[in-house]
Amino acid sequence: MAAVLATAASVLLAAGLVGATPGPASASSHREAPLIAGDPEVDNTDVYAFVSPERPGYVTFIANFSPFQEPNGGPNFYPFASDAAYNIYVDSDGDAKPDATFRFTFKDVDKRGGNTFLYTNGPVTSIDDENLLFRQTYTLQSSFHGEPFRTRVADAPVAPSRVGNAAMPDYTKLRDQATTTLSGGWKIFAGQADDPFFLDLRVFDLLYGGDLSEVGQDTLAGYNVNTIALQVPFKDVTLNGDVKRNPVIGLWSTADRAKVRITGSAAPLSPDAGRVQVSRLGNPLVNEVVVPAGLKDAFNALSPDKDASIPQVVNRVTDPEVPHLIQSIYKIPAPATPRNDLFEIFLTGLTTKANGPIKVNLNSQLNNADVKAATFRPSEMLRLNLSTPVTAKPNRLGVLGGDLQGFPNGRRLTDDVVDIELQALEGAAQTGKLVDALAAGDKVDANDHPFGDTFPYVAMPNTGAVNGGGTAGMSGAADDGHSDASAAPASSAVNAEPRQSSGESVPGMVMTAGGAAGAGGLIVGGMWWWRRRRGSANAPAASGPGFGGPDAGRPDPTQFL
């Protein structure tokens, strides 16, 4: 274990984040750890994965970054980091290592020079309008089963930050032009969007004021994020390309920064210096409320295959802090420990093959027919059963609400993960019953703007000040989140020789001593939620609001360690 801790600490030191200090209250994975709070461009806020409702046989992944974007935050607004790599990983065989990697890297096209500070100098009516003085493009590379990276597209356009209705009178058109269709049926999008996560962040004020009086206010209403969305066929991400035999996948997203020297020297590093992971996200709220403060930075630097090697990780799952806080504040007894139901929900996925208390085969890779059980590794990631039929009328409580296509079987944009996780932490998945005293949750049950019903699904970015309303969420055209792939300009899709991108150096970055101390503690654990979807064809059906019961069995958490 000492070797794992040393590795995590060295990774954080190599990242070289400048002036990182703890920020204000965080949401989902917004500003959740001290170091990443000082580097918002690569702060991974939320990950979503769901079967594409209007496109059978395709799955959509959405990874959001750069939280709390005030719409009027000019003149530089909110670009993706051009010296970082943004990754989406998929594990189809359960060994907690990526079987598919999708890597996005960004490039600035800045025409302002010494002439102006403006982002635009006139109305922008197309993605390549000359009045758009700052723009970005990106390259998408993919690697399967550890093979060399292949460039799928280069210089694809990024939807710009939404400056306002005068500068961008028809933002829907800009989004459509930034939505690209590639060979093989892939669809991709990168650009600004309304933050789809919804909750009342006053949970940090003694769990909603100590008497549930501080609820009903969507703290993230009016804020934007940077979105990366990818839609691919099932066959590209399932084990052996066979969704019928192997319908379950796991996924997580990361951001990597270039390694830097801790000397303050501006000398560039060699091209082979590579990158290090500085942000990680699978299930929502894990690093916020499961992992203690001293371990948060280390968790962001860890890969999932190391989770089960760290006792602190497993212990935080089987004896989480939140139920004890609820018992102290609201006098609702905490469920008995060890919490083997949470071990199953967060670390293995729901399966009858690990002797867990939740007796259903839903979203563990162990349910895949071709998985080798001996190589399965418990780990924190978002797990999704692609064979679960799309729900005509989604229930915001997902599996707890009897909707097997909802969280924790993947995560849809409409899933109320705060209320779901609160109930799960209080034992609802084991008992099959919601905790009545907490049934209303935070009383924020939906996003402040509707989502689209076609790719990339996220709502249009807000305009107008968060503290003053204005025209938040409105667009010059229909603000429905729809995308028309035919409107997208041709980006330079290429068939390049397979290659792995190398990291750029970041000169002159110095880590503070306080930031380094956070890395020494070690890693984080916490796996939070579960996933829904129905099991494979040979799996028993699940029904009702929850899976367990008083006679459910207990797994041995050490059997895979």
Secondary structure, 3 states (H helix, E strand, C coil): CHHHHHHHHHHHHHHCCECCCCCCCCECCECCCHHHHCCHHHCEEEEEEEECCCCCCEEEEEEEEEEEECCCCCCCCCCCCCCEEEEEEEECCCCCCCCEEEEEEEEEEECCCCCCCCCECCCCCCCCCCCECEEEEEEEEEEECCCCCEEEEEEEECECCCCCCCCCCCHHHHHHHCEEECHHHCEEEEEEEECCCCCCHHHHCHHHHHHHCCCCCCCCCCCEEEEEEEEEEHHHCCHHHCCCCCCEEEEEEEEEEECCCCCCCCCCCCHHHCEEEEEEECCCCHHHHHCCHHHHHHHHHCCHHHHHHCHHHHHHHHCCCHHHHHHHHHCCCCCCCCCHHHHHHHHHCCCCCCCCCCCCCCCCHHHCCCCCHHHCCCCCCEEEECCCCCCCCCCCCHHHHCCCCCCCCCECCCCCHHHHHHHHHCCHHHHCCCCHHHCCCCCCCCCCCCCCCCCCCCCCCCCCCCCCCCCCCCCCCCCCCCCCHHHCCCCECCCCCCCCCCCCCCCCCCECHHHHHHHHHCCCCCCCCCCCCCCCCCCCCCCCCCCCCCCCCCCCCCCCC
